[in-house]
């Protein structure tokens, strides 16, 4: 008879964050339930509250983690690169992420949508600010170019969320091509 292995608090915390990431991406802060998150993580609902306090605090932890993961993707992509080459590498990695993981994009959009809450807004601002600081540092480019790069990233979010890459409209194809070249 196999004896179940007891998981550490840190392992459980990561499992809860994984489950919450999916639930919040699909349903948002107000639509997701901690009961569904706990069930998805294979734990009791009270344990979610023991580790995170409130659903809102769990949402903020998911947002912070998502921005950290994005920063790590940027860092891996730009390793050894500077200037425009760094921006190109980061842009390609980000496009790949958007294509590979629709939950990631939806989670990001849910974070922006919840910015009516000042504490959530602070988490999103901090995370986004870390991305901007890294891109500025690794590229060494001026603010006009940095702003254009992030504007293109937000356009990529819209294109990905509306599935314009498989839209038949000519304007969608032109916009997508422009985003890839710009």
KETI-218831 format. One record per residue (C-alpha): residue number from 0; x negated, y, z negated. Coordinates in pm, whole numbers, plus 32768, in hexadecimal, padded with zeros to 4 digits. Layout:
<rs>
{NUM; {X; Y; Z}}
...
</rs>
This chain:
<rs>
{0; {8000; 8000; 8000}}
{1; {7F70; 8150; 806B}}
{2; {7F50; 8256; 7F60}}
{3; {7FBC; 83AD; 7FDB}}
{4; {7EA0; 84A8; 7FE2}}
{5; {7EE9; 85DC; 7F15}}
{6; {7EAF; 8717; 7FE0}}
{7; {7E04; 8848; 7F54}}
{8; {7EB5; 8991; 7F26}}
{9; {7DE9; 8A22; 8045}}
{10; {7E50; 8909; 8132}}
{11; {7FBE; 8930; 80D0}}
{12; {7FA1; 8AA8; 80FF}}
{13; {7F25; 8A75; 8265}}
{14; {803C; 897B; 82AB}}
{15; {813D; 8A74; 822D}}
{16; {80A3; 8B87; 8304}}
{17; {80B6; 8AA1; 8435}}
{18; {8223; 8A52; 83EF}}
{19; {8278; 8BBD; 83A6}}
{20; {81C6; 8C2F; 84E3}}
{21; {82AE; 8B56; 85B4}}
{22; {83EB; 8BB2; 84F4}}
{23; {83A3; 8D29; 84F3}}
{24; {8342; 8D23; 8664}}
{25; {848A; 8C7C; 86BC}}
{26; {8573; 8D33; 85CE}}
{27; {84C6; 8E69; 8546}}
{28; {84A1; 8ED9; 83DF}}
{29; {8612; 8EED; 8396}}
{30; {8683; 8DBF; 8460}}
{31; {8586; 8CC5; 83DD}}
{32; {85D4; 8C11; 829A}}
{33; {84DD; 8BA2; 8194}}
{34; {859F; 8A5B; 817F}}
{35; {8555; 8A16; 82EF}}
{36; {83EA; 8A7E; 82BF}}
{37; {83C6; 8992; 8195}}
{38; {846A; 8875; 8254}}
{39; {8385; 88AD; 837F}}
{40; {8257; 88AC; 8295}}
{41; {82D0; 8775; 81E1}}
{42; {82E1; 8818; 808A}}
{43; {83E2; 88A5; 7F9C}}
{44; {8467; 8A05; 7FC0}}
{45; {83FA; 8A67; 7E5E}}
{46; {8293; 8A10; 7EBF}}
{47; {82A7; 8B11; 7FDA}}
{48; {8306; 8C18; 7EDC}}
{49; {81FA; 8BA4; 7DEA}}
{50; {80ED; 8BDB; 7EEF}}
{51; {8174; 8D13; 7F9B}}
{52; {8264; 8DBD; 7EAC}}
{53; {836B; 8E30; 7FA6}}
{54; {83CE; 8DEE; 810B}}
{55; {8356; 8F4D; 8162}}
{56; {81FE; 8F08; 80CD}}
{57; {81EF; 8DC4; 8193}}
{58; {8249; 8E86; 82CF}}
{59; {8133; 8F7F; 8289}}
{60; {803C; 8E61; 8254}}
{61; {80A4; 8DCD; 83A4}}
{62; {8076; 8F21; 844D}}
{63; {7F1D; 8F54; 83B3}}
{64; {7EB5; 8DF4; 8418}}
{65; {7F2D; 8E29; 857E}}
{66; {7E61; 8F68; 85A0}}
{67; {7D30; 8EBA; 8507}}
{68; {7D51; 8D9E; 8601}}
{69; {7D6F; 8E98; 871E}}
{70; {7C33; 8F47; 86A8}}
{71; {7B7C; 8DFA; 869C}}
{72; {7BED; 8DB2; 8802}}
{73; {7B6F; 8F0A; 886E}}
{74; {7A22; 8ECB; 87BF}}
{75; {79ED; 8D75; 885E}}
{76; {7A4C; 8DF8; 89B6}}
{77; {7960; 8F24; 89A7}}
{78; {783B; 8E6C; 890F}}
{79; {7700; 8EE7; 89BE}}
{80; {77C0; 8FE6; 8A8D}}
{81; {77CC; 9162; 8A7E}}
{82; {7882; 9278; 8B36}}
{83; {797B; 9222; 8C47}}
{84; {7907; 90B7; 8C45}}
{85; {7977; 9099; 8ADA}}
{86; {7ACB; 912E; 8B2D}}
{87; {7AF5; 9045; 8C55}}
{88; {7A9E; 8F14; 8B81}}
{89; {7B8C; 8F7F; 8A6B}}
{90; {7CA3; 8FC6; 8B64}}
{91; {7C80; 8E70; 8C06}}
{92; {7C7E; 8DC4; 8AB3}}
{93; {7DB3; 8E85; 8A47}}
{94; {7E6B; 8E32; 8B89}}
{95; {7E12; 8CC5; 8B53}}
{96; {7E99; 8CD5; 89F1}}
{97; {7FE1; 8D6E; 8A68}}
{98; {8008; 8C5F; 8B6F}}
{99; {7FAD; 8B41; 8A86}}
{100; {807B; 8B9B; 8954}}
{101; {81D0; 8C3F; 8978}}
{102; {81FE; 8C36; 87FE}}
{103; {80CD; 8D12; 87D8}}
{104; {8165; 8E25; 88AD}}
{105; {82B8; 8E09; 8803}}
{106; {8211; 8E1A; 86AE}}
{107; {815A; 8F53; 8715}}
{108; {829A; 8FF3; 8795}}
{109; {834E; 8F9A; 8650}}
{110; {8237; 9047; 858F}}
{111; {8268; 9187; 8658}}
{112; {83E1; 916E; 8631}}
{113; {83C1; 915B; 84B5}}
{114; {82F3; 929B; 849E}}
{115; {841E; 9354; 840F}}
{116; {83A1; 92CD; 82C2}}
{117; {827D; 93A8; 824D}}
{118; {81B6; 9287; 81B8}}
{119; {81DB; 91B1; 82EF}}
{120; {8182; 92E2; 83C0}}
{121; {8040; 9307; 82F5}}
{122; {7FE1; 919A; 8337}}
{123; {8023; 91C4; 84AC}}
{124; {7F63; 930D; 84BB}}
{125; {7E3B; 9275; 8403}}
{126; {7E34; 9144; 84E5}}
{127; {7E5A; 920E; 8624}}
{128; {7D58; 9307; 85A5}}
{129; {7C5F; 91EB; 8575}}
{130; {7C94; 9185; 86E1}}
{131; {7C60; 92EA; 8759}}
{132; {7B27; 9318; 8684}}
{133; {7A92; 91D5; 8709}}
{134; {7ADE; 9226; 8876}}
{135; {7A4D; 9382; 8848}}
{136; {7913; 92F7; 87A6}}
{137; {78D6; 91DA; 889A}}
{138; {7922; 92A3; 89D4}}
{139; {787F; 93ED; 8973}}
{140; {7973; 9493; 8A62}}
{141; {7A2C; 95DE; 8A37}}
{142; {7B84; 9602; 899D}}
{143; {7C2E; 9631; 8AED}}
{144; {7BB5; 94DA; 8B5C}}
{145; {7C08; 943C; 8A0A}}
{146; {7D69; 94CB; 8A18}}
{147; {7D97; 944C; 8B7C}}
{148; {7D20; 92F3; 8B12}}
{149; {7E1D; 92DD; 89F5}}
{150; {7F31; 936E; 8AD0}}
{151; {7EEA; 9257; 8BC8}}
{152; {7EFE; 915C; 8AAA}}
{153; {8056; 91D9; 8A48}}
{154; {80C3; 91C7; 8BB4}}
{155; {8047; 9060; 8BB9}}
{156; {8125; 901F; 8A88}}
{157; {8254; 90A4; 8B42}}
{158; {81FE; 8FE0; 8C7C}}
{159; {81CF; 8EA0; 8BB4}}
{160; {8307; 8ECE; 8ADE}}
{161; {83E2; 8F06; 8C0E}}
{162; {833B; 8DEE; 8CD8}}
{163; {82F0; 8EDA; 8DF7}}
{164; {81D9; 8DF9; 8E74}}
{165; {82E3; 8D15; 8F08}}
{166; {83DA; 8E27; 8F69}}
{167; {843B; 8E3C; 90DB}}
{168; {844F; 8FB9; 90E4}}
{169; {833C; 9065; 91AC}}
{170; {8312; 9179; 90AA}}
{171; {82C7; 9072; 8FA0}}
{172; {81B6; 8FD6; 9076}}
{173; {811B; 912E; 90B8}}
{174; {8125; 9189; 8F49}}
{175; {8089; 903F; 8EE2}}
{176; {7F76; 9061; 8FE7}}
{177; {7F33; 91C5; 8F74}}
{178; {7F18; 9154; 8E0C}}
{179; {7E21; 9046; 8E6B}}
{180; {7D46; 9134; 8F34}}
{181; {7D65; 926D; 8E5C}}
</rs>
